[in-house]
């Protein structure tokens, strides 16, 4: 009977996963090409990667797209390591649940992401249960020099355990979001760049009142997480989700008076129709659609080519005379400078499951090491000659169909976003709107004080405290609760839910 129940559980988990994951079929055939061996200059001191047997390697990541089964970059990487390489993509906000289902079912991918540093809970659980390998040990054993070099990046030590790295963090630099605007509306109405949040409110109001496309446009659209994480830094002066010391005691950003001021600001925008009333329902695709159909004046989204192209292309189809621009982030009214969230400088990271045998572990990390190499960076940034482009009279002529399938929106290949998002994105960017925004963000970014906070107690408390905070944020922004009269109710519930214990964990972590 127990065996039957266990079988049914695995079947149900697998069926549930199928419903929320867009999985790319893995190829089962291919040339038996011996891959390259990754080793350092002194081969006698490092082990060799066994490339003899053809393997299947699945990479699991998040994003609003699927990967073509004939993806040229994945095929190329596969030939490098004698493997059939595929990618499974999951919508961002469903990713952790999908990953946990895979873990529960025992059907791990060979390489997968977690959403560190925002979600240290999943990482800590994997580490505690010994479900991921020590990448440092394998980098040393096999001489993976590019992985070793990656572990020297700024602030990366925050993710290091006493015996090495169990995650290879994705270095992004500052978060780098952008405020996209209907530039043709700005020009038509004669509007100027808003310098502070009061001016930004009037900027939105004038476009909403004019409604140039006649679509009953909202002012600012975004997914709620991005909205709060970016504007919380503008109002508080510290990085999103961070802690700061007040009177010698660590205090979480959500309990600062300036954070309360931000929520009151959003409540005002929401009440006046200047903030999207579908804020809590929006996905990135919904945000893109609203900007592309005249239903929003400003969109807060990632300041990368892929996100911009998913708005600009459809927008020009909808209205060939439309223009998409980017405005600078405003400072909070009354402040003397702009502060933009820089985060930890890292967003997500990859792991190799410990259930893999030695050969597969080494082969997966050989692929990672190659991606981190200069040659690998060129491949995932610019494509493969003979596949994505041909050289004619010294000039690149792109194979349009293949290139557009593999390099979605002109962005670097998604396999590059696993660990080198910043480098792969900005080495090829030429659009001055995005470059200008990037420079502005870098100039005004503030980085996290507390990076990589983790302990058993933190793992226990984090989801509980997040639930309380998110519940009250929604109530305050939508007007269900009055921020002036009900703020103390939020603080009391937050304290009852374990905030004082979390402060103790931060104190211990920062005093190590």
C-alpha positions in Angstrom: 0.0 0.0 0.0 2.8 2.4 0.9 4.4 1.8 -2.5 1.1 2.6 -4.3 0.8 5.8 -2.3 4.3 6.8 -3.1 3.8 6.1 -6.8 0.6 8.2 -6.8 2.4 11.1 -5.1 5.1 11.2 -7.6 2.6 10.9 -10.4 0.5 13.8 -9.0 3.6 16.0 -8.6 4.7 15.3 -12.1 1.3 16.1 -13.5 1.1 19.3 -11.5 4.5 20.4 -12.8 3.5 19.8 -16.4 0.7 22.2 -15.9 2.9 25.1 -14.9 6.2 24.4 -16.7 6.9 25.0 -20.4 9.4 22.2 -20.9 11.6 21.9 -24.0 11.9 18.4 -25.4 15.4 17.0 -25.1 17.0 15.5 -28.1 18.0 11.9 -28.0 20.3 11.8 -31.0 23.3 13.6 -32.1 26.9 13.2 -33.2 29.2 11.5 -30.7 31.7 14.3 -30.5 34.3 14.2 -27.8 34.1 17.4 -25.8 37.0 19.5 -24.7 38.7 18.8 -21.3 38.7 21.7 -18.9 42.0 21.8 -16.9 44.5 24.3 -15.7 48.0 24.7 -16.9 49.4 21.9 -14.8 47.4 18.9 -15.9 49.2 16.6 -13.4 47.5 18.4 -10.5 43.9 18.3 -11.8 41.5 15.6 -12.7 40.2 15.2 -16.3 36.6 15.4 -17.1 35.3 12.1 -18.6 33.7 13.0 -21.9 33.2 9.5 -23.3 29.5 8.9 -22.7 26.8 11.0 -24.3 24.7 12.6 -21.5 21.4 14.5 -21.3 21.6 17.7 -19.4 18.6 19.8 -18.5 18.9 23.4 -17.3 16.0 24.9 -15.3 15.6 28.6 -15.2 12.8 31.3 -15.1 11.5 33.7 -17.8 8.4 34.5 -19.8 9.6 32.5 -22.9 10.2 29.0 -24.1 13.4 27.8 -25.8 13.3 26.4 -29.3 14.0 22.7 -29.3 16.6 23.3 -32.1 18.3 26.1 -30.3 21.7 26.6 -31.9 23.5 27.8 -28.7 22.4 24.8 -26.7 23.4 22.4 -29.5 26.8 24.1 -29.6 27.3 23.8 -25.9 26.2 20.2 -26.1 28.8 19.3 -28.6 31.4 21.0 -26.4 30.7 18.6 -23.6 29.2 15.6 -25.5 25.7 16.0 -24.2 22.1 16.8 -25.3 21.4 20.1 -23.6 17.9 21.5 -23.0 16.4 24.3 -21.0 13.1 24.3 -19.1 11.7 27.7 -18.5 9.1 28.6 -15.9 7.3 31.9 -15.3 9.2 33.8 -12.6 6.5 34.0 -9.9 5.8 30.2 -10.3 9.4 29.2 -10.4 10.1 28.3 -6.8 6.9 26.2 -6.5 7.8 24.4 -9.7 11.3 23.7 -8.5 10.0 22.5 -5.2 7.7 20.1 -7.0 10.7 18.7 -9.0 12.7 18.3 -5.8 9.8 16.5 -4.0 9.4 14.2 -7.0 13.1 13.5 -7.2 13.3 14.7 -10.8 16.0 17.3 -10.4 17.4 19.1 -13.5 21.1 18.8 -13.9 21.6 22.5 -13.4 19.0 24.9 -11.8 18.5 28.3 -10.4 17.3 29.6 -7.1 16.2 33.2 -6.6 18.9 34.4 -4.2 19.4 36.7 -2.4 15.7 37.5 -2.3 14.9 33.9 -1.5 17.5 32.4 0.7 15.0 30.0 2.2 15.1 27.6 -0.8 18.9 27.8 -0.9 19.2 27.2 2.8 16.9 24.2 2.7 18.9 22.6 -0.2 22.1 23.2 1.7 20.8 21.8 5.0 19.5 18.7 3.2 22.8 18.2 1.4 21.0 18.3 -2.0 23.6 20.5 -3.8 27.3 20.1 -4.3 30.2 22.2 -3.2 31.2 23.9 -6.5 34.5 25.2 -5.1 35.7 21.6 -4.5 35.0 20.7 -8.2 36.6 23.9 -9.5 39.7 23.0 -7.6 39.6 19.3 -8.5 39.1 19.8 -12.2 40.9 23.1 -12.7 37.8 25.1 -13.7 39.7 28.4 -13.8 36.8 30.5 -15.1 34.6 29.4 -12.2 37.4 30.2 -9.8 37.7 33.7 -11.3 34.0 34.2 -11.0 34.3 33.6 -7.2 36.5 36.7 -7.0 33.8 39.1 -8.0 32.8 42.0 -5.7 30.8 41.1 -2.5 30.4 37.5 -3.7 31.8 36.3 -0.3 28.3 36.9 1.1 27.3 33.6 -0.5 30.2 31.6 0.6 29.9 28.8 3.2 32.8 28.0 5.5 33.9 25.2 3.1 33.2 26.9 -0.2 30.5 28.0 -2.6 27.4 25.8 -3.1 25.9 28.4 -5.5 27.4 30.2 -8.4 25.7 33.6 -8.1 24.6 35.6 -11.2 26.4 38.9 -11.2 24.3 41.7 -12.3 25.8 44.9 -10.9 23.0 47.4 -9.9 19.5 46.1 -10.4 19.0 48.4 -13.5 15.3 48.8 -13.9 13.9 51.6 -16.0 10.9 53.9 -16.2 9.7 53.5 -19.8 7.4 56.3 -21.1 5.3 57.1 -24.1 7.7 59.7 -25.4 5.3 60.8 -28.2 2.8 61.7 -25.4 5.5 63.6 -23.5 6.3 65.6 -26.6 2.7 66.2 -27.6 1.9 67.6 -24.2 5.1 69.5 -23.7 6.0 67.7 -20.5 9.4 68.0 -18.8 11.5 65.4 -17.0 10.1 65.1 -13.4 12.8 65.8 -10.8 11.0 64.5 -7.7 8.0 62.3 -6.7 5.6 65.2 -6.5 6.5 66.3 -10.1 6.3 62.6 -11.2 2.7 62.5 -9.9 1.8 65.5 -11.9 3.6 64.1 -14.9 1.4 61.0 -14.7 -1.8 63.1 -14.1 -1.3 65.2 -17.2 -0.9 62.1 -19.4 -3.9 60.3 -17.8 -6.1 63.3 -18.2 -5.1 63.9 -21.8 -5.3 60.1 -22.7 -3.8 60.8 -26.1 -4.8 57.3 -27.6 -8.3 57.3 -26.1 -7.7 54.0 -24.3 -8.5 55.2 -20.8 -4.8 54.9 -19.9 -3.5 54.4 -16.4 -0.5 56.4 -15.4 2.1 53.9 -14.0 1.9 50.2 -14.6 4.2 47.6 -13.1 4.2 44.3 -11.3 3.9 45.0 -7.6 7.2 43.6 -6.6 9.2 45.8 -8.9 7.2 48.9 -8.0 7.9 48.5 -4.3 11.5 47.4 -4.6 12.5 50.4 -6.7 10.5 53.1 -5.0 11.4 51.9 -1.5 15.0 53.0 -2.2 13.9 56.3 -3.6 12.1 57.1 -0.4 14.3 55.4 2.3 17.8 55.9 0.8 18.7 52.3 1.3 18.6 49.3 -1.0 15.4 47.3 -1.5 14.7 44.7 1.2 17.7 45.9 3.2 18.4 46.7 6.8 19.9 49.9 8.3 21.1 50.8 11.8 19.1 53.2 13.9 20.4 54.1 17.3 22.8 51.2 17.0 20.1 48.6 16.3 19.4 46.9 12.9 16.0 47.9 11.6 14.2 46.4 8.5 13.4 48.8 5.7 9.6 48.2 6.0 9.5 49.6 9.5 11.1 53.0 8.5 8.9 56.1 8.5 10.1 56.7 4.9 8.7 53.3 3.9 5.3 54.3 5.3 5.6 57.5 3.4 6.1 55.5 0.2 3.0 53.4 0.8 1.0 56.6 1.4 2.3 57.9 -1.9 1.2 54.8 -3.8 -2.2 54.9 -2.0 -2.7 58.4 -3.3 -1.7 57.4 -6.9 -4.0 54.4 -6.7 -7.0 56.4 -5.5 -6.6 58.9 -8.3 -6.2 56.3 -11.0 -2.6 57.2 -11.6 -1.4 53.7 -10.6 -2.6 50.7 -12.4 -5.6 49.2 -10.6 -4.5 45.8 -11.8 -1.2 46.1 -10.0 -1.6 42.9 -8.1 -2.6 40.9 -11.2 0.0 42.1 -13.6 2.6 39.8 -15.1 5.5 41.2 -17.2 3.6 40.3 -20.4 0.6 42.3 -19.1 2.8 45.3 -18.5 4.3 45.0 -22.0 0.8 44.8 -23.6 -0.5 47.9 -21.8 2.5 50.0 -22.9 2.1 48.6 -26.5 -1.6 49.5 -26.8 -1.9 52.9 -25.3 -3.3 51.7 -21.9 -0.4 53.0 -19.8 1.8 56.2 -19.9 4.7 54.8 -17.9 5.9 51.2 -17.2 8.4 50.1 -14.7 10.4 47.2 -16.1 13.9 45.8 -16.5 16.2 48.2 -18.3 17.4 45.6 -20.9 16.9 45.3 -24.6 14.7 42.2 -24.3 12.1 44.0 -22.2 12.2 47.2 -24.2 11.8 45.3 -27.5 8.7 43.5 -26.1 7.1 46.9 -25.7 8.5 48.8 -28.6 7.9 46.3 -31.4 4.2 45.8 -30.7 3.8 49.6 -29.9 5.0 50.5 -33.4 2.7 47.9 -34.9 -0.2 49.4 -33.0 0.9 53.0 -33.8 3.7 53.6 -36.3 4.1 57.2 -35.1 4.5 56.2 -31.4 7.8 56.6 -29.5 9.1 54.8 -26.5 11.5 56.6 -24.2 13.0 56.3 -20.8 12.9 59.0 -18.1 15.3 59.3 -15.2 14.3 58.1 -11.7 13.0 61.0 -9.6 14.2 61.7 -6.1 11.7 61.6 -3.2 10.3 65.1 -2.6 12.3 66.9 0.0 15.4 64.7 -0.4 18.7 66.1 -1.6 19.6 63.3 -4.0 18.3 60.3 -6.0 18.9 56.9 -4.5 18.2 53.8 -6.7 18.2 50.3 -5.4 21.4 48.4 -6.3 20.5 45.3 -4.5 23.2 42.9 -3.6 24.8 43.2 -7.1 23.6 39.6 -7.7 20.3 38.2 -8.8 19.7 34.4 -8.7 22.4 31.7 -8.8 22.9 28.2 -10.2 23.3 24.9 -8.4 24.3 21.3 -9.3 22.3 18.6 -7.5 24.2 16.1 -5.3 22.2 13.2 -6.7 24.2 13.3 -9.9 27.1 10.9 -10.4 30.7 12.2 -10.5 30.9 12.2 -14.3 27.7 14.3 -14.7 28.6 16.7 -12.0 32.0 17.4 -13.7 30.4 17.6 -17.2 27.8 20.1 -16.1 30.5 22.3 -14.5 32.7 22.0 -17.5 29.9 23.6 -19.5 29.5 26.3 -16.9 33.2 26.9 -17.0 33.1 27.3 -20.8 30.2 29.7 -20.6 32.2 31.9 -18.3 35.2 31.9 -20.6 35.9 34.7 -23.1 35.0 32.5 -26.0 31.8 31.3 -24.2 30.8 34.9 -23.5 31.1 35.8 -27.2 29.0 32.8 -28.2 26.1 33.6 -25.9 26.3 37.4 -26.6 26.8 37.4 -30.4 26.0 33.9 -31.7 27.8 31.3 -33.6 29.3 31.9 -37.1 27.7 29.6 -39.6 24.6 29.2 -37.5 23.5 32.7 -36.4 25.5 34.8 -38.9 27.9 34.5 -41.8 30.8 36.8 -42.5 30.6 38.4 -46.0 33.3 40.9 -47.1 34.3 41.3 -43.5 30.8 42.1 -42.3 28.4 40.0 -40.3 25.2 39.0 -42.1 22.8 37.5 -39.6 20.6 34.5 -40.3 17.5 36.4 -39.3 15.1 33.5 -38.5 17.7 31.4 -36.5 19.1 34.5 -34.7 15.7 35.8 -33.6 14.6 32.4 -32.3 17.8 31.9 -30.2 18.4 35.5 -29.2 15.0 36.6 -28.1 14.4 40.4 -28.5 18.1 40.8 -29.5 19.1 39.9 -25.9 22.1 37.6 -25.2 21.1 34.0 -25.0 19.1 33.0 -21.9 21.8 30.5 -20.8 24.0 33.6 -20.2 21.5 35.0 -17.8 22.2 32.0 -15.5 25.4 33.5 -14.2 26.7 36.6 -16.2 23.7 38.7 -16.9 25.4 42.0 -16.6 28.4 41.2 -18.7 26.5 39.4 -21.5 23.9 42.1 -21.7 26.0 45.3 -21.8 28.9 44.1 -23.9 26.7 44.3 -27.0 24.2 47.0 -26.1 24.1 50.0 -28.5 20.8 51.7 -27.7 21.5 55.0 -26.1 18.3 55.1 -24.1 19.3 51.9 -22.3 22.9 52.9 -21.9 21.9 56.3 -20.5 19.6 54.7 -18.0 22.3 52.2 -17.0 24.8 55.0 -16.4 22.2 56.9 -14.3 21.4 53.9 -12.2 25.1 53.1 -11.6 25.7 56.7 -10.6 22.9 56.7 -8.0 22.8 53.1 -6.9 22.9 52.1 -3.2 23.9 48.5 -2.4 22.7 46.3 0.3 24.2 46.3 3.8 23.0 42.8 4.7 23.7 40.3 1.9 23.1 36.5 2.1 21.4 36.5 5.5 20.6 32.8 6.4 20.1 30.5 9.3 17.5 27.9 10.3 15.6 30.6 12.2 15.7 33.0 9.2 14.4 30.2 7.0 11.5 29.7 9.4 10.7 33.4 9.9 11.1 34.8 6.4 8.0 33.5 4.7 5.8 34.3 7.7 7.1 37.9 7.9 6.8 38.3 4.1 3.2 37.2 4.2 2.3 39.8 6.8 4.1 42.6 5.0 2.6 41.8 1.6 -0.9 41.5 3.1 -0.7 45.0 4.7 1.1 46.6 1.8 -1.8 45.6 -0.4 -4.4 46.9 2.1 -2.6 50.2 2.4 -2.1 50.8 -1.3 -5.6 49.8 -2.4 -7.3 51.7 0.4 -8.7 48.7 2.3 -6.7 49.9 5.3 -5.9 53.5 6.3 -2.2 53.9 6.6 -2.5 56.6 9.3 -4.9 54.9 11.6 -3.9 51.2 10.9 -0.1 51.4 10.7 0.2 50.3 14.3 -1.9 47.3 13.7 0.6 46.2 11.0 3.6 46.8 13.3 2.0 44.8 16.1 1.2 41.9 13.8 4.7 42.0 12.3 6.2 41.9 15.8 4.0 39.0 16.9 5.1 37.1 13.7 8.7 37.0 14.7 10.3 40.4 13.8 12.2 40.7 17.1 13.7 37.3 16.6 14.7 38.2 13.0 16.5 41.3 14.4 18.5 39.0 16.6 19.4 36.8 13.6 20.6 39.9 11.7 22.7 41.0 14.7 24.4 37.6 14.9 24.9 37.4 11.2 26.5 40.9 10.9 28.7 40.3 14.0 30.3 37.1 12.7 
